[in-house]
């Protein structure tokens, strides 16, 4: 009987000790390190309704800048663009909202830290006299260089919807191309590359502006070209 009492007392002591000092399993595991998102390359995009969208399509997240941003981030080449647009605007043509030209949009989006400044257009300059347009384009690129001294310039010329561009848009394209080359910019020529030729399905019923599908098409054209420029930017 005495032996049994001692045994019971011993078991009770063990049980009480276990309750007071439970094993610590949590110290064996640590939370996985947090995954940091790679910062996007800072850049600015300036354009007209071919960039900002129109009633035909391309508004907000359906615009080509938004689509390109999403696509490049998914591919591991993130960009962080600030976008300024005004319908009807060009290098010399005044916009429909506040009568601004591309150079007037520079202060709102171009920053000293930017690594790339993109201009798209503009077919709105079709009726501008050559001397006036040359001066306007030259001033615009100069202002962009001053606002972001370390940025590259990426210039997309005016687009056209078929294989018969007007003489005025060809003159505008030629002037923008010449000034872009003189400024050391990368120049993309939608007219020479036939972007919308044979693709009326990408243009709205107004015969001018791209639809949502048209903006997706522009994004597919520009995404790999912009990715090349971004990948060439030295790491901070």
C-alpha positions in Angstrom: 0.0 0.0 0.0 2.8 2.4 0.9 4.5 1.6 -2.4 1.3 2.4 -4.3 1.0 5.8 -2.5 4.5 6.7 -3.5 3.9 5.8 -7.1 0.7 7.9 -7.2 2.5 10.9 -5.7 5.3 10.5 -8.3 2.9 10.4 -11.2 1.0 13.5 -9.9 4.2 15.4 -9.7 5.1 14.6 -13.3 1.7 15.6 -14.5 1.8 18.9 -12.6 5.2 19.7 -14.1 4.1 19.0 -17.6 1.2 21.4 -17.1 3.4 24.1 -15.8 6.1 23.8 -18.4 4.5 22.7 -21.8 6.9 22.1 -24.6 7.7 25.1 -26.8 7.1 24.1 -30.4 6.7 27.6 -31.8 10.3 28.4 -31.5 11.2 25.8 -34.1 9.3 27.6 -36.9 9.8 31.1 -38.3 7.6 33.0 -40.7 8.8 33.1 -44.3 10.5 36.4 -45.3 8.2 38.9 -46.9 8.3 39.2 -50.6 9.3 42.8 -51.7 7.8 44.1 -54.9 10.4 45.4 -57.3 9.9 49.2 -57.7 8.8 50.3 -61.1 11.0 52.4 -63.3 9.7 56.0 -63.1 8.6 57.4 -66.4 6.2 59.9 -68.0 3.8 59.4 -70.9 2.3 62.3 -72.9 -0.2 62.1 -75.7 -3.7 62.8 -77.1 -6.8 60.7 -77.2 -4.9 57.9 -78.8 -3.2 57.6 -75.4 -6.0 58.7 -73.0 -8.9 57.1 -74.8 -12.0 58.4 -76.4 -15.8 57.5 -76.5 -14.7 54.8 -79.0 -12.6 53.0 -76.3 -9.4 53.0 -74.3 -10.6 54.7 -71.2 -9.0 54.2 -67.8 -7.7 50.6 -67.3 -8.4 49.9 -71.0 -5.9 52.5 -72.3 -2.7 51.3 -73.7 -0.5 52.8 -70.9 -2.5 50.9 -68.3 -2.4 47.7 -70.3 1.4 48.0 -70.9 2.0 48.7 -67.2 0.1 45.6 -66.2 1.8 43.4 -68.9 5.3 44.5 -68.0 4.8 44.1 -64.3 3.5 40.6 -64.9 6.7 39.9 -66.9 8.9 41.2 -64.2 9.8 44.5 -65.8 7.7 46.9 -63.8 7.2 50.5 -64.8 5.6 53.4 -62.8 4.3 55.9 -65.4 2.7 59.2 -64.8 0.4 60.0 -67.8 -0.8 63.3 -69.1 -3.2 63.6 -72.1 -5.4 66.1 -73.8 -7.8 65.2 -76.6 -7.1 67.2 -79.7 -3.6 68.2 -78.6 -0.3 67.9 -80.5 3.1 69.4 -80.5 1.6 72.6 -81.9 -2.2 71.8 -82.1 -4.2 73.1 -79.2 -6.1 70.6 -77.2 -9.9 70.5 -76.7 -10.1 70.8 -72.9 -7.7 73.5 -71.9 -6.1 74.5 -75.2 -2.7 72.9 -74.2 0.0 71.5 -76.4 2.3 68.6 -75.4 4.9 70.9 -74.0 2.3 72.3 -71.6 1.7 68.8 -70.2 5.4 68.3 -69.3 5.3 70.1 -65.9 2.4 68.0 -64.6 4.1 64.6 -65.1 7.8 64.8 -66.0 10.0 64.6 -62.9 13.8 64.8 -62.5 13.9 61.1 -61.3 12.2 59.9 -64.5 14.2 57.4 -66.6 12.0 57.6 -69.7 9.7 60.2 -71.3 7.3 58.9 -73.9 5.5 61.1 -76.5 2.7 59.6 -78.7 1.4 61.5 -81.7 0.0 63.5 -83.1 -2.2 63.4 -86.1 -3.7 66.6 -84.6 -0.7 68.4 -86.1 -1.8 67.5 -89.6 -2.7 71.1 -90.6 0.1 72.9 -88.8 2.6 74.8 -91.1 6.0 73.1 -91.2 8.1 75.9 -89.6 5.7 76.2 -86.7 5.6 72.5 -86.1 9.4 72.2 -86.3 9.8 74.9 -83.6 7.1 73.3 -81.4 8.6 69.8 -81.6 12.1 71.0 -80.9 10.9 73.0 -77.9 9.0 70.1 -76.5 11.9 67.7 -76.6 14.2 70.4 -75.1 11.7 71.0 -72.3 11.5 67.3 -71.6 15.3 67.0 -71.4 15.4 70.0 -69.0 12.7 68.5 -66.7 14.3 65.0 -66.6 18.0 65.3 -67.5 18.7 61.6 -67.0 15.7 60.3 -69.0 15.7 58.8 -72.4 13.2 60.0 -75.0 10.8 57.5 -76.7 8.8 59.0 -79.4 5.9 57.4 -81.2 4.9 59.2 -84.4 1.3 60.0 -85.5 -0.7 56.9 -86.5 -3.1 56.5 -89.4 -5.9 54.1 -89.9 -5.3 52.8 -93.4 -2.6 52.6 -96.1 -3.4 56.1 -97.5 -2.1 58.7 -95.0 -2.8 62.3 -95.9 0.0 64.6 -97.0 -0.4 66.6 -93.8 0.1 63.6 -91.5 3.1 62.5 -93.5 4.6 66.0 -93.1 3.9 65.8 -89.3 5.5 62.4 -89.1 8.6 63.5 -91.0 9.1 66.5 -88.8 8.6 64.6 -85.6 11.0 61.8 -86.8 13.7 64.3 -87.8 13.5 66.2 -84.5 13.4 63.0 -82.5 16.5 61.7 -84.2 18.3 65.0 -83.7 17.4 64.8 -80.0 18.8 61.3 -79.7 15.3 59.8 -79.1 14.1 56.4 -80.1 11.5 56.9 -82.8 8.6 54.5 -83.6 6.7 55.0 -86.9 3.2 53.5 -86.8 2.6 54.7 -90.4 5.7 53.0 -91.9 5.0 49.9 -89.8 1.4 49.8 -91.0 -0.1 49.4 -87.5 -3.8 49.7 -88.5 -3.6 48.8 -92.2 -6.2 46.2 -92.9 -7.6 46.3 -89.4 -10.7 48.3 -89.4 -12.0 46.2 -86.5 -9.6 48.1 -84.3 -11.0 51.6 -85.1 -14.3 52.9 -83.8 -17.3 54.0 -85.8 -15.9 57.5 -86.1 -13.2 56.2 -88.3 -10.4 57.8 -86.3 -10.0 56.5 -82.7 -9.1 53.0 -81.6 -11.5 50.8 -79.7 -10.7 48.8 -76.6 -9.3 46.2 -78.9 -7.3 48.9 -80.7 -5.7 50.0 -77.4 -4.9 46.4 -76.7 -3.2 46.2 -80.1 -1.2 49.3 -79.4 -0.1 47.9 -76.0 1.0 44.7 -77.7 3.1 46.8 -80.2 4.7 49.0 -77.5 5.2 46.7 -74.6 8.2 44.8 -75.9 9.8 48.1 -77.2 9.3 49.8 -73.9 10.6 46.8 -72.0 13.8 47.0 -74.0 14.2 50.7 -72.9 13.4 49.9 -69.2 15.8 46.9 -69.1 18.5 49.2 -70.3 18.1 51.5 -67.4 20.9 51.0 -64.8 19.8 49.6 -61.5 19.6 52.2 -58.7 
